Amino acid sequence: MSKPGGSRTRRRQTKRSAAPRRRPASTHAFERLLAALAHEIRTPLTGILAISELLAMTPLGAREREWVDALKSSAEHLTALTSLIVDGARAGETGLVLRHEPFDLARMLADAAASAAARAEAKGIGFSADIPADLPAVMGDQVRLRAAVENLLDNAVKFTTVGGVRLTVGDAAAGDGHLISIDVTDSGIGLAKAEIRRLFRPFAQGSDRIAERFGGSGLGLAYVKRLANAMGGDVTVTSALGRGSTFHLTVRLAAAPDGAGEAATPLGTAETPVAADGGPDTPAPLRILCVEDNPYGRIVLRTVLHELGHATDFVDSGPAAVQALGRAVYDLVLMDVVLSGIDGFETTRRIRALPGEAGGVPVIGLSGQATRTHAAQAAAAGMTGYLQKPVSPRALARALAAVPRRG
């Protein structure tokens, strides 16, 4: 016999269980904090990238050029990782969402190795890398895979004081794709069996002796394990206390379509940026209005454009840009699309509404947000071009060379 009101109670319980679960307000606040942090980190990284590429344009010795290339590659990777921080927070409970894009596996591993080699040299230990030159172009999440490899290399260098670190890469056919094996071997402190058992747990390190001596959060290897599993592989370790360790990472990657994933032209080789040398093939300098509300970003942009030989004026808001175009004639507007107040898209629409020559000035949008919708928004707003931040001087020079000159 049911109790009075029991059916109503069951109905109320059913309603509650059917209602969508709301995420705590603290989660949303944390995501906003991460997004803001990523944006702030991107700003100085943009400067590091720009200055390192300007350095690469100058006469350098072979060793110095390697250092600059490694610096630029590391900054590019850090910039991509800031996007992953936001991606991971926004994913919530949906799990790890991997990107699927073509990339040059050999180039990615060489970049990671170069960064580790520099740290090993600074520490006074050896480093070697065996990366087959015929590794295939593949499809996958390049940024996360590099982060995993760099984590293993960082640990190997960190825990080694005598001897050295070795990176060995292999490739085997796996259906229509590739099974990639990556071994990182060191001659460092090594691990006991009990330490290995807890090594891949989040927020855990091998032992208190490791945590006290070397620090660290204990998150890295748990992330590597999770990523390897998501990519159809795994990470294992063989080690002997006091005699070093070998971490064995495997991932399965699809083959890239023909022609995809080819390495970019190395810095300082055939692809030469526009230079302000007055030569016959040098395009005439431009008068450029730059719309940028970040003081540090203005310094970097002014430095790069000056080195490329162009004259610049800066404003920090959309309304100020519209007013400037009413007072002076410019060949181009470089428009940050993320501005306080009205954004760069709305500013461009207002520019297009201006009468006469000002309304037709070329506008190139600049965005630090890795979203495909921004490119579509740029075209819809009337922008004549769009560049993803951080913009390299080389890419900017190519875009500026295509801008029509007056007269």
C-alpha positions, 0 to 999 in steps of 0.5 A: 500500500502506497503512502499518501502523496507517494505518487507526487513525490515520485513525479517530482523525483522524475522531473528532477532526474530528467532535468539537464545537469547544470555545471557549477558556476565555479566551473564557468568562472574557471574557464573564463580565467583560463581563457583570459590567461591564455590571451595574456600569455599569447601577447608576450609570445607574439613578441618572442616569435616576431623578434626571433624571426627578425633575428633569423633574417639577419646574418647569423652563424650556423650555430646561432641560427639553430638557436634562433630556430629552436627559440621560434619553434618553442614559442610557436609550440607554447602559443599552440598550447595556450589554445589547448588549455582553453580547449581542455577547459571548455571540453568539460566532461566530454573527454579529450577531443583530438585534432585531425590535421596533416603534419610533418612528423619528422619535422615536429620531432626534430623541433622537440629534439632541438629544444631538449638538446639545448637544455641538455647542453646547458646542463652539461649532459649529452643528447642524441636523436635518431629520427628517420628522415623518411618518416611519413606525413601523418594525420593527427594532433601535432600540438598534443603529441609534441607536448607528450614527447617534450614532457618525456624529454624534459623529464629525462634531462631533468633527472639526468646529471651524468651521461645523457639522453637519447631519442629513438623513433620508429615507424611500422605499418598499422592498417591504413596508417602508421604505428609510431614508436618513440623511445626516450632513454636516459642515464639518470636516477632510475626508478624502483618497482614501487615508484613505477607502479604509481608513476602515471597517476594524476598529481603523483610522482614516483616517490617523496624523494623525487618530489622533494629533490626535483619538484613538479606537479606530477601531472605530466606523465598522467597526461602523456598516458591519457593522450597515448591511449586516446591515440590508440597507443600507450606509454610504458617504462623500464627502469633500474634504480640508479641506472636510468630509464626508458619510456616507450610511447606508441601512437597510431596515426593515419596517413596524410593525403599526398602533398599534405604535411610537407615541412615549411621552408626553413628560416633563412633559406629560399623564402626571403621576406620583403626587405627595405633595401631599395632594390628593384624588386622591393615594393614601395613602402606603405602608410599603415594605420594599425588598430591595436589596444594592447601596448605590448602588441603595439611595440612588437608591431611597430618594430616589425613594420619598421624593419619591413620599411613601412610608416605606421600610425597607431590607434587603440579603438575602433572609433579612433580608427574611423576618425583617423581615416577621416583625417588622413590617407592610408594605404592599409589598415591592420585591424586587431579583431578583438578590441575593447568596445566595438570589435574589429569586425564592426569597425571594418563595417563602419569603415566600409560605410565611409564616403570616397577613398577611405571607405575602400582602404584595404583592411587586414584582420589580425586575430589571436583566437584559433577559430575558423569562424573568425576568417568567415566573419572577416570576409563578411565584414568587408576585410580584404585579408585575415592573418592568424596571430601570432603573425610572423614577419615573413607572413606579414611581409607577404601580405603587405607585398600584395597590397596595391600601391598608389600611383 
